[in-house]
Structure formats: C-alpha cells, structure tokens
Amino acid sequence: MMSAATIVRTTRAIARSSTRQTCISARFFSAQPSMEEKPLVPGIGRGKTSTGLVGLPVDHDAVPKMIIKYQALLDKLAASDMPPTATYRKNVEKICRYRIAAAQENLDDPEKVEELCNCGQVEELVIQADNEMKVMDMYLRNRWWELVKPVEVEYNPDPNDDHGDIEWGDDPTAEKK
C-alpha cells in the first residue's frame, strides 16, 4: 500500500512530465473544492443532504438515472407488440420523451428538472420510472390494450339539449308533478 506522501510525489512527477500545463488540484487530499467547481450550497444540487421524505435518500446521480430508466421504458415499448395507436403507449411515450429532454438539458441542475417535470423530486422521478416499468410489464403481459373499446364522443353537443328533462339539483328519484 502506498503512503499519502508517495502518492503526492508521484502525482507531482506526472504533472511535471506532462507537456501541457496542468493545474494539479488537491481535491483528492483536501476537503476544499477545486477551482473549477462551484461552491456547495447547503440544500441545493450537490449540497442537498435530505429529500425530506422518510426512507428516500438523496441521490446525486438521479438525473442520469432518470435518462436511463425512461429510455428503457421507451425501448420496451418499441420492442413490444402494443399498437402505436394505444392510448397508454402514446401517453407513456410523451411522458418519457419529455422527462428525458428535461433531464438532458439540465444535467447539472436537478431543481430545474424537478420544476419542469412538476412531479416531485428527481429521486421520486426515478422511483416513478421503476413503478411505470412494473405497470408496463403487467400491461404487456395481460394485453390490456385489447380490452379498450372505442367510445363515441359527441364533440359538438346541442346547447339546447341540456341533459333531457332533469335539471341540476332535482332529485331524479322524486315524482314529477
């Protein structure tokens, strides 16, 4: 096992022999942040120490995990035999694409991802992706999209035809006079 002094000497020797100018940071030997890093702000970003939710620890790598998990959902949908017209598929694809885009555009800003997704903390969004994978497995296994029947929707209802002869507030079981 090498001592700390040996590691420091080796690191300095490598830095001196390097052809490009390199600033060796004492990051590995000190708790001080390097020059390139932003200072830690308690409760924000890398300074976040608690989610405030019992049983849900802080995960500083939650944003990259979100991208991986939501992409896995899209890949599973693409490999499935669920038709592209299935409402469940369309909704899951929209949610996944939106959350992946929000995470990719704000890799270093989990608070911005949380604000854009508006569905909890990034740690919760990772759990939501895991839960959606379980739901999708059930949906695909049981082929539930085959059970959904088309419904006729009246897009331009007649404003004069107001729910037949029942007025709002009337008791439908009461006798008519």
C-alpha positions as CSV (number, residue, x, y, z in Angstrom):
1,M,0.0,0.0,0.0
2,M,1.4,3.4,-1.0
3,S,1.6,6.2,1.6
4,A,0.0,9.6,1.0
5,A,3.4,11.1,0.6
6,T,4.3,8.7,-2.2
7,I,1.0,9.4,-4.0
8,V,1.7,13.2,-3.8
9,R,5.2,12.7,-5.1
10,T,4.0,10.5,-8.0
11,T,1.2,13.0,-8.8
12,R,3.7,15.9,-8.9
13,A,6.1,13.9,-11.1
14,I,3.4,13.1,-13.6
15,A,2.3,16.7,-13.6
16,R,5.9,18.0,-14.2
17,S,6.4,15.5,-17.1
18,S,3.2,16.4,-18.8
19,T,3.6,18.5,-21.9
20,R,0.5,20.6,-21.4
21,Q,0.2,22.9,-18.5
22,T,-1.9,21.2,-15.9
23,C,-3.0,22.5,-12.5
24,I,-3.0,19.7,-10.0
25,S,-5.8,20.1,-7.6
26,A,-5.5,19.0,-4.0
27,R,-9.1,17.6,-4.4
28,F,-8.0,14.1,-3.5
29,F,-6.2,15.2,-0.4
30,S,-8.4,18.0,0.9
31,A,-12.0,18.8,1.5
32,Q,-11.6,22.1,-0.3
33,P,-13.4,22.4,-3.6
34,S,-11.2,22.7,-6.7
35,M,-11.1,25.9,-8.7
36,E,-13.4,24.5,-11.4
37,E,-16.2,23.5,-9.1
38,K,-18.9,25.8,-7.9
39,P,-19.1,26.2,-4.1
40,L,-21.5,23.8,-2.4
41,V,-24.7,25.5,-1.3
42,P,-26.4,23.6,1.5
43,G,-29.7,22.0,0.4
44,I,-29.2,22.7,-3.3
45,G,-27.6,20.4,-6.0
46,R,-24.6,18.6,-4.7
47,G,-25.2,20.2,-1.3
48,K,-28.5,18.5,-0.9
49,T,-28.4,16.4,2.2
50,S,-32.0,15.3,2.6
51,T,-35.1,14.8,0.4
52,G,-37.3,15.5,3.4
53,L,-39.1,12.2,2.7
54,V,-38.7,9.3,5.1
55,G,-37.0,6.3,3.5
56,L,-35.9,8.2,0.4
57,P,-32.2,9.1,0.5
58,V,-30.6,11.8,-1.6
59,D,-29.2,10.5,-4.9
60,H,-26.8,12.9,-6.6
61,D,-26.9,10.8,-9.7
62,A,-30.7,10.7,-10.0
63,V,-30.8,12.8,-13.2
64,P,-28.6,10.4,-15.3
65,K,-30.5,7.5,-13.8
66,M,-33.8,9.1,-15.0
67,I,-32.5,9.3,-18.5
68,I,-31.5,5.6,-18.4
69,K,-34.8,4.4,-16.9
70,Y,-37.1,6.4,-19.1
71,Q,-35.1,5.4,-22.2
72,A,-35.6,1.7,-21.0
73,L,-39.3,2.3,-20.9
74,L,-39.3,3.7,-24.5
75,D,-37.1,0.7,-25.6
76,K,-39.5,-1.8,-24.1
77,L,-42.5,-0.1,-25.8
78,A,-40.7,-0.1,-29.1
79,A,-39.9,-3.8,-28.8
80,S,-43.5,-4.7,-27.7
81,D,-46.4,-5.7,-29.9
82,M,-48.6,-2.9,-28.5
83,P,-50.0,-0.9,-31.4
84,P,-48.8,2.7,-31.7
85,T,-52.4,3.9,-31.5
86,A,-52.9,2.5,-28.0
87,T,-53.6,5.4,-25.7
88,Y,-51.4,4.0,-22.9
89,R,-48.5,3.8,-25.3
90,K,-49.0,7.3,-26.6
91,N,-49.1,8.8,-23.1
92,V,-46.1,6.9,-21.7
93,E,-44.1,7.8,-24.8
94,K,-44.9,11.5,-24.3
95,I,-44.1,11.5,-20.6
96,C,-40.8,9.6,-21.2
97,R,-39.7,11.8,-24.0
98,Y,-40.5,15.0,-22.1
99,R,-38.7,13.9,-18.9
100,I,-35.6,12.6,-20.9
101,A,-35.4,16.0,-22.7
102,A,-35.8,17.9,-19.4
103,A,-33.0,15.8,-17.8
104,Q,-30.6,16.0,-20.8
105,E,-31.0,19.8,-21.0
106,N,-30.4,20.2,-17.2
107,L,-27.9,17.5,-16.2
108,D,-26.3,19.7,-13.6
109,D,-29.5,21.3,-12.3
110,P,-31.8,18.8,-10.6
111,E,-34.0,21.6,-9.3
112,K,-34.7,22.7,-12.8
113,V,-35.6,19.1,-13.8
114,E,-38.0,18.9,-10.9
115,E,-39.6,22.2,-11.9
116,L,-40.0,21.2,-15.5
117,C,-41.4,17.7,-14.7
118,N,-43.6,19.0,-11.9
119,C,-44.0,15.5,-10.4
120,G,-41.7,15.6,-7.3
121,Q,-38.0,15.4,-6.6
122,V,-35.6,13.8,-9.0
123,E,-35.3,10.9,-6.6
124,E,-39.1,10.4,-6.8
125,L,-39.0,10.6,-10.6
126,V,-36.5,7.7,-10.7
127,I,-38.9,5.7,-8.5
128,Q,-41.8,6.6,-10.8
129,A,-39.9,5.2,-13.8
130,D,-39.3,2.0,-11.8
131,N,-43.0,1.8,-11.0
132,E,-44.0,2.5,-14.6
133,M,-41.8,-0.4,-15.7
134,K,-43.8,-2.7,-13.4
135,V,-47.1,-1.4,-14.7
136,M,-45.9,-1.7,-18.3
137,D,-44.9,-5.3,-17.7
138,M,-48.4,-6.1,-16.4
139,Y,-50.0,-4.1,-19.3
140,L,-48.0,-6.0,-21.9
141,R,-48.4,-9.4,-20.2
142,N,-52.2,-9.1,-20.0
143,R,-52.5,-7.3,-23.4
144,W,-54.9,-4.7,-21.8
145,W,-55.0,-2.5,-24.9
146,E,-57.1,-5.2,-26.5
147,L,-59.8,-4.7,-23.8
148,V,-60.2,-1.0,-24.5
149,K,-63.2,-0.4,-26.8
150,P,-63.6,2.8,-28.9
151,V,-66.1,5.3,-27.5
152,E,-68.2,7.6,-29.5
153,V,-67.7,11.2,-28.2
154,E,-70.1,14.0,-29.1
155,Y,-67.7,16.8,-30.0
156,N,-70.3,19.5,-30.7
157,P,-73.2,18.9,-28.4
158,D,-76.5,20.7,-28.9
159,P,-76.6,23.6,-26.4
160,N,-80.5,23.4,-26.4
161,D,-80.5,19.8,-25.4
162,D,-79.4,20.2,-21.7
163,H,-79.5,16.6,-20.2
164,G,-83.0,15.8,-21.1
165,D,-85.8,16.8,-18.7
166,I,-83.6,16.6,-15.5
167,E,-82.5,19.9,-14.1
168,W,-79.4,20.1,-11.9
169,G,-80.3,19.9,-8.3
170,D,-83.5,17.9,-8.9
171,D,-83.8,14.5,-7.3
172,P,-84.1,12.1,-10.2
173,T,-86.0,9.6,-8.0
174,A,-88.6,12.2,-6.9
175,E,-92.0,12.0,-8.7
176,K,-92.7,14.5,-11.5
177,K,-95.7,16.9,-11.0
